[in-house]
Amino acid sequence: MNSPFTITFRVRGYEVDERGSVHHAVFVNWFQEAAFQASAALGFGVAEYAALGTAWVVRELDVEFIADAQSGDEVVIETWVSDVRRVRSHRDCVARRVRDGALVARLRIDWVYVDRTTGMPKRVPAEISARVMPFREPAMPAFAAPEIVGAARFEMTRRVQAFEIDEMRIVNHPNY
């Protein structure tokens, strides 16, 4: 088993909202960066996935915001893989304020491994599965929405804009 990957971010002034707290989208960006860095630390960075012609795409993201972080605070993100399946994997993250150790947020991401040319799911190679062997239990249970009698369903369709695509040709999920 491998150990969790940790990375620390200092809250910059432009990352806070009008209340002086880190905006939720910033946490999602930090969690995504932690996932990229953790993968690269195991030998699977942007260049390696490009050579394989593959990428990881977010299928579902569950996040719980528990406390605030303010400008100047340091926030440590700890991330690990909790499972690897045929074409999918869950990565979990927790964020804590360094000054008091308070849990600020936690997240569970369901990633799908895809072929970059076709966009279709592809089996996770054995060498990747072997290096990212699950470390421990999920940071949070899988989200199950409660049934609400008479609740209306909300859907929205939106066209992806060129500026929303990152260097791996993937839509950066905090945009949505």
C-alpha positions as protocol buffer text, in pm:
chain_id: "A"
residue {
  index: 1
  type: MET
  ca { x: 0 y: 0 z: 0 }
}
residue {
  index: 2
  type: ASN
  ca { x: 115 y: 351 z: -70 }
}
residue {
  index: 3
  type: SER
  ca { x: 75 y: 650 z: 159 }
}
residue {
  index: 4
  type: PRO
  ca { x: -144 y: 953 z: 94 }
}
residue {
  index: 5
  type: PHE
  ca { x: 4 y: 1239 z: -107 }
}
residue {
  index: 6
  type: THR
  ca { x: 10 y: 1580 z: 63 }
}
residue {
  index: 7
  type: ILE
  ca { x: 47 y: 1929 z: -76 }
}
residue {
  index: 8
  type: THR
  ca { x: 9 y: 2266 z: 97 }
}
residue {
  index: 9
  type: PHE
  ca { x: -149 y: 2578 z: -51 }
}
residue {
  index: 10
  type: ARG
  ca { x: -137 y: 2931 z: 92 }
}
residue {
  index: 11
  type: VAL
  ca { x: -462 y: 3120 z: 42 }
}
residue {
  index: 12
  type: ARG
  ca { x: -401 y: 3418 z: -185 }
}
residue {
  index: 13
  type: GLY
  ca { x: -606 y: 3735 z: -172 }
}
residue {
  index: 14
  type: TYR
  ca { x: -778 y: 3680 z: -504 }
}
residue {
  index: 15
  type: GLU
  ca { x: -900 y: 3335 z: -392 }
}
residue {
  index: 16
  type: VAL
  ca { x: -1135 y: 3471 z: -126 }
}
residue {
  index: 17
  type: ASP
  ca { x: -1492 y: 3587 z: -171 }
}
residue {
  index: 18
  type: GLU
  ca { x: -1668 y: 3893 z: -34 }
}
residue {
  index: 19
  type: ARG
  ca { x: -1690 y: 3726 z: 311 }
}
residue {
  index: 20
  type: GLY
  ca { x: -1311 y: 3684 z: 318 }
}
residue {
  index: 21
  type: SER
  ca { x: -1334 y: 3304 z: 286 }
}
residue {
  index: 22
  type: VAL
  ca { x: -1186 y: 3079 z: 19 }
}
residue {
  index: 23
  type: HIS
  ca { x: -1436 y: 3033 z: -261 }
}
residue {
  index: 24
  type: HIS
  ca { x: -1558 y: 2675 z: -303 }
}
residue {
  index: 25
  type: ALA
  ca { x: -1433 y: 2655 z: -664 }
}
residue {
  index: 26
  type: VAL
  ca { x: -1079 y: 2726 z: -537 }
}
residue {
  index: 27
  type: PHE
  ca { x: -1096 y: 2415 z: -320 }
}
residue {
  index: 28
  type: VAL
  ca { x: -1205 y: 2208 z: -620 }
}
residue {
  index: 29
  type: ASN
  ca { x: -909 y: 2348 z: -817 }
}
residue {
  index: 30
  type: TRP
  ca { x: -674 y: 2261 z: -531 }
}
residue {
  index: 31
  type: PHE
  ca { x: -816 y: 1908 z: -509 }
}
residue {
  index: 32
  type: GLN
  ca { x: -768 y: 1865 z: -883 }
}
residue {
  index: 33
  type: GLU
  ca { x: -409 y: 1993 z: -864 }
}
residue {
  index: 34
  type: ALA
  ca { x: -340 y: 1756 z: -572 }
}
residue {
  index: 35
  type: ALA
  ca { x: -470 y: 1466 z: -784 }
}
residue {
  index: 36
  type: PHE
  ca { x: -246 y: 1566 z: -1079 }
}
residue {
  index: 37
  type: GLN
  ca { x: 58 y: 1604 z: -853 }
}
residue {
  index: 38
  type: ALA
  ca { x: -10 y: 1273 z: -675 }
}
residue {
  index: 39
  type: SER
  ca { x: -33 y: 1091 z: -1008 }
}
residue {
  index: 40
  type: ALA
  ca { x: 287 y: 1256 z: -1132 }
}
residue {
  index: 41
  type: ALA
  ca { x: 467 y: 1156 z: -810 }
}
residue {
  index: 42
  type: LEU
  ca { x: 387 y: 794 z: -895 }
}
residue {
  index: 43
  type: GLY
  ca { x: 531 y: 834 z: -1245 }
}
residue {
  index: 44
  type: PHE
  ca { x: 213 y: 919 z: -1433 }
}
residue {
  index: 45
  type: GLY
  ca { x: 222 y: 1289 z: -1519 }
}
residue {
  index: 46
  type: VAL
  ca { x: 85 y: 1479 z: -1817 }
}
residue {
  index: 47
  type: ALA
  ca { x: 363 y: 1356 z: -2050 }
}
residue {
  index: 48
  type: GLU
  ca { x: 317 y: 990 z: -1955 }
}
residue {
  index: 49
  type: TYR
  ca { x: -58 y: 999 z: -2011 }
}
residue {
  index: 50
  type: ALA
  ca { x: -4 y: 1181 z: -2343 }
}
residue {
  index: 51
  type: ALA
  ca { x: 237 y: 905 z: -2450 }
}
residue {
  index: 52
  type: LEU
  ca { x: -26 y: 646 z: -2358 }
}
residue {
  index: 53
  type: GLY
  ca { x: -291 y: 845 z: -2547 }
}
residue {
  index: 54
  type: THR
  ca { x: -513 y: 845 z: -2239 }
}
residue {
  index: 55
  type: ALA
  ca { x: -647 y: 1077 z: -1970 }
}
residue {
  index: 56
  type: TRP
  ca { x: -861 y: 1072 z: -1657 }
}
residue {
  index: 57
  type: VAL
  ca { x: -1196 y: 1252 z: -1679 }
}
residue {
  index: 58
  type: VAL
  ca { x: -1415 y: 1343 z: -1383 }
}
residue {
  index: 59
  type: ARG
  ca { x: -1743 y: 1149 z: -1391 }
}
residue {
  index: 60
  type: GLU
  ca { x: -1879 y: 1259 z: -1056 }
}
residue {
  index: 61
  type: LEU
  ca { x: -1757 y: 1479 z: -774 }
}
residue {
  index: 62
  type: ASP
  ca { x: -1896 y: 1490 z: -421 }
}
residue {
  index: 63
  type: VAL
  ca { x: -1758 y: 1759 z: -192 }
}
residue {
  index: 64
  type: GLU
  ca { x: -1849 y: 1871 z: 157 }
}
residue {
  index: 65
  type: PHE
  ca { x: -1740 y: 2214 z: 284 }
}
residue {
  index: 66
  type: ILE
  ca { x: -1709 y: 2211 z: 661 }
}
residue {
  index: 67
  type: ALA
  ca { x: -1520 y: 2523 z: 771 }
}
residue {
  index: 68
  type: ASP
  ca { x: -1369 y: 2840 z: 625 }
}
residue {
  index: 69
  type: ALA
  ca { x: -1014 y: 2926 z: 530 }
}
residue {
  index: 70
  type: GLN
  ca { x: -910 y: 3290 z: 515 }
}
residue {
  index: 71
  type: SER
  ca { x: -657 y: 3490 z: 317 }
}
residue {
  index: 72
  type: GLY
  ca { x: -306 y: 3402 z: 438 }
}
residue {
  index: 73
  type: ASP
  ca { x: -408 y: 3064 z: 584 }
}
residue {
  index: 74
  type: GLU
  ca { x: -217 y: 2757 z: 479 }
}
residue {
  index: 75
  type: VAL
  ca { x: -431 y: 2460 z: 379 }
}
residue {
  index: 76
  type: VAL
  ca { x: -285 y: 2111 z: 353 }
}
residue {
  index: 77
  type: ILE
  ca { x: -454 y: 1871 z: 112 }
}
residue {
  index: 78
  type: GLU
  ca { x: -413 y: 1498 z: 164 }
}
residue {
  index: 79
  type: THR
  ca { x: -522 y: 1271 z: -123 }
}
residue {
  index: 80
  type: TRP
  ca { x: -529 y: 898 z: -191 }
}
residue {
  index: 81
  type: VAL
  ca { x: -689 y: 642 z: -423 }
}
residue {
  index: 82
  type: SER
  ca { x: -961 y: 442 z: -246 }
}
residue {
  index: 83
  type: ASP
  ca { x: -1036 y: 202 z: -531 }
}
residue {
  index: 84
  type: VAL
  ca { x: -939 y: 111 z: -886 }
}
residue {
  index: 85
  type: ARG
  ca { x: -1183 y: -75 z: -1108 }
}
residue {
  index: 86
  type: ARG
  ca { x: -1185 y: -173 z: -1475 }
}
residue {
  index: 87
  type: VAL
  ca { x: -1218 y: 178 z: -1626 }
}
residue {
  index: 88
  type: ARG
  ca { x: -1280 y: 388 z: -1315 }
}
residue {
  index: 89
  type: SER
  ca { x: -1114 y: 495 z: -994 }
}
residue {
  index: 90
  type: HIS
  ca { x: -1210 y: 691 z: -685 }
}
residue {
  index: 91
  type: ARG
  ca { x: -971 y: 948 z: -543 }
}
residue {
  index: 92
  type: ASP
  ca { x: -1039 y: 1101 z: -204 }
}
residue {
  index: 93
  type: CYS
  ca { x: -912 y: 1425 z: -52 }
}
residue {
  index: 94
  type: VAL
  ca { x: -929 y: 1606 z: 279 }
}
residue {
  index: 95
  type: ALA
  ca { x: -830 y: 1969 z: 339 }
}
residue {
  index: 96
  type: ARG
  ca { x: -719 y: 2097 z: 680 }
}
residue {
  index: 97
  type: ARG
  ca { x: -613 y: 2440 z: 804 }
}
residue {
  index: 98
  type: VAL
  ca { x: -250 y: 2422 z: 914 }
}
residue {
  index: 99
  type: ARG
  ca { x: -287 y: 2673 z: 1201 }
}
residue {
  index: 100
  type: ASP
  ca { x: -538 y: 2462 z: 1397 }
}
residue {
  index: 101
  type: GLY
  ca { x: -572 y: 2131 z: 1209 }
}
residue {
  index: 102
  type: ALA
  ca { x: -944 y: 2191 z: 1150 }
}
residue {
  index: 103
  type: LEU
  ca { x: -1108 y: 1987 z: 875 }
}
residue {
  index: 104
  type: VAL
  ca { x: -1212 y: 2241 z: 612 }
}
residue {
  index: 105
  type: ALA
  ca { x: -1342 y: 2023 z: 328 }
}
residue {
  index: 106
  type: ARG
  ca { x: -1346 y: 1669 z: 201 }
}
residue {
  index: 107
  type: LEU
  ca { x: -1408 y: 1528 z: -142 }
}
residue {
  index: 108
  type: ARG
  ca { x: -1456 y: 1208 z: -338 }
}
residue {
  index: 109
  type: ILE
  ca { x: -1399 y: 1205 z: -714 }
}
residue {
  index: 110
  type: ASP
  ca { x: -1510 y: 929 z: -949 }
}
residue {
  index: 111
  type: TRP
  ca { x: -1262 y: 935 z: -1241 }
}
residue {
  index: 112
  type: VAL
  ca { x: -1300 y: 749 z: -1572 }
}
residue {
  index: 113
  type: TYR
  ca { x: -992 y: 646 z: -1769 }
}
residue {
  index: 114
  type: VAL
  ca { x: -1043 y: 736 z: -2137 }
}
residue {
  index: 115
  type: ASP
  ca { x: -876 y: 711 z: -2476 }
}
residue {
  index: 116
  type: ARG
  ca { x: -785 y: 1069 z: -2576 }
}
residue {
  index: 117
  type: THR
  ca { x: -862 y: 1009 z: -2944 }
}
residue {
  index: 118
  type: THR
  ca { x: -1204 y: 846 z: -2913 }
}
residue {
  index: 119
  type: GLY
  ca { x: -1308 y: 980 z: -2572 }
}
residue {
  index: 120
  type: MET
  ca { x: -1428 y: 628 z: -2488 }
}
residue {
  index: 121
  type: PRO
  ca { x: -1353 y: 455 z: -2156 }
}
residue {
  index: 122
  type: LYS
  ca { x: -1046 y: 235 z: -2159 }
}
residue {
  index: 123
  type: ARG
  ca { x: -926 y: -36 z: -1918 }
}
residue {
  index: 124
  type: VAL
  ca { x: -685 y: 99 z: -1656 }
}
residue {
  index: 125
  type: PRO
  ca { x: -343 y: -58 z: -1733 }
}
residue {
  index: 126
  type: ALA
  ca { x: -208 y: -303 z: -1474 }
}
residue {
  index: 127
  type: GLU
  ca { x: 103 y: -89 z: -1420 }
}
residue {
  index: 128
  type: ILE
  ca { x: -112 y: 207 z: -1315 }
}
residue {
  index: 129
  type: SER
  ca { x: -333 y: -7 z: -1088 }
}
residue {
  index: 130
  type: ALA
  ca { x: -23 y: -157 z: -924 }
}
residue {
  index: 131
  type: ARG
  ca { x: 127 y: 185 z: -843 }
}
residue {
  index: 132
  type: VAL
  ca { x: -191 y: 345 z: -711 }
}
residue {
  index: 133
  type: MET
  ca { x: -305 y: 55 z: -498 }
}
residue {
  index: 134
  type: PRO
  ca { x: -582 y: 180 z: -272 }
}
residue {
  index: 135
  type: PHE
  ca { x: -446 y: 332 z: 47 }
}
residue {
  index: 136
  type: ARG
  ca { x: -747 y: 347 z: 278 }
}
residue {
  index: 137
  type: GLU
  ca { x: -1118 y: 404 z: 311 }
}
residue {
  index: 138
  type: PRO
  ca { x: -1302 y: 686 z: 132 }
}
residue {
  index: 139
  type: ALA
  ca { x: -1296 y: 1035 z: 285 }
}
residue {
  index: 140
  type: MET
  ca { x: -1673 y: 1044 z: 273 }
}
residue {
  index: 141
  type: PRO
  ca { x: -1953 y: 800 z: 195 }
}
residue {
  index: 142
  type: ALA
  ca { x: -2100 y: 795 z: -154 }
}
residue {
  index: 143
  type: PHE
  ca { x: -2365 y: 1063 z: -186 }
}
residue {
  index: 144
  type: ALA
  ca { x: -2725 y: 947 z: -206 }
}
residue {
  index: 145
  type: ALA
  ca { x: -2976 y: 1222 z: -272 }
}
residue {
  index: 146
  type: PRO
  ca { x: -3287 y: 1195 z: -55 }
}
residue {
  index: 147
  type: GLU
  ca { x: -3616 y: 1141 z: -230 }
}
residue {
  index: 148
  type: ILE
  ca { x: -3827 y: 1452 z: -218 }
}
residue {
  index: 149
  type: VAL
  ca { x: -4192 y: 1404 z: -305 }
}
residue {
  index: 150
  type: GLY
  ca { x: -4302 y: 1639 z: -580 }
}
residue {
  index: 151
  type: ALA
  ca { x: -3953 y: 1782 z: -634 }
}
residue {
  index: 152
  type: ALA
  ca { x: -3888 y: 1923 z: -978 }
}
residue {
  index: 153
  type: ARG
  ca { x: -3584 y: 1805 z: -1169 }
}
residue {
  index: 154
  type: PHE
  ca { x: -3345 y: 2070 z: -1296 }
}
residue {
  index: 155
  type: GLU
  ca { x: -3131 y: 2020 z: -1605 }
}
residue {
  index: 156
  type: MET
  ca { x: -2924 y: 2258 z: -1809 }
}
residue {
  index: 157
  type: THR
  ca { x: -2739 y: 2216 z: -2136 }
}
residue {
  index: 158
  type: ARG
  ca { x: -2436 y: 2430 z: -2205 }
}
residue {
  index: 159
  type: ARG
  ca { x: -2185 y: 2440 z: -2491 }
}
residue {
  index: 160
  type: VAL
  ca { x: -1820 y: 2408 z: -2386 }
}
residue {
  index: 161
  type: GLN
  ca { x: -1613 y: 2718 z: -2458 }
}
residue {
  index: 162
  type: ALA
  ca { x: -1252 y: 2691 z: -2585 }
}
residue {
  index: 163
  type: PHE
  ca { x: -1111 y: 2876 z: -2280 }
}
residue {
  index: 164
  type: GLU
  ca { x: -1261 y: 2608 z: -2049 }
}
residue {
  index: 165
  type: ILE
  ca { x: -1038 y: 2332 z: -2190 }
}
residue {
  index: 166
  type: ASP
  ca { x: -713 y: 2258 z: -2006 }
}
residue {
  index: 167
  type: GLU
  ca { x: -375 y: 2141 z: -2142 }
}
residue {
  index: 168
  type: MET
  ca { x: -496 y: 1779 z: -2146 }
}
residue {
  index: 169
  type: ARG
  ca { x: -788 y: 1882 z: -2370 }
}
residue {
  index: 170
  type: ILE
  ca { x: -1034 y: 1822 z: -2087 }
}
residue {
  index: 171
  type: VAL
  ca { x: -1303 y: 2058 z: -1961 }
}
residue {
  index: 172
  type: ASN
  ca { x: -1197 y: 2191 z: -1625 }
}
residue {
  index: 173
  type: HIS
  ca { x: -1487 y: 2079 z: -1403 }
}
residue {
  index: 174
  type: PRO
  ca { x: -1497 y: 2384 z: -1169 }
}
residue {
  index: 175
  type: ASN
  ca { x: -1631 y: 2577 z: -1469 }
}
residue {
  index: 176
  type: TYR
  ca { x: -1954 y: 2389 z: -1419 }
}
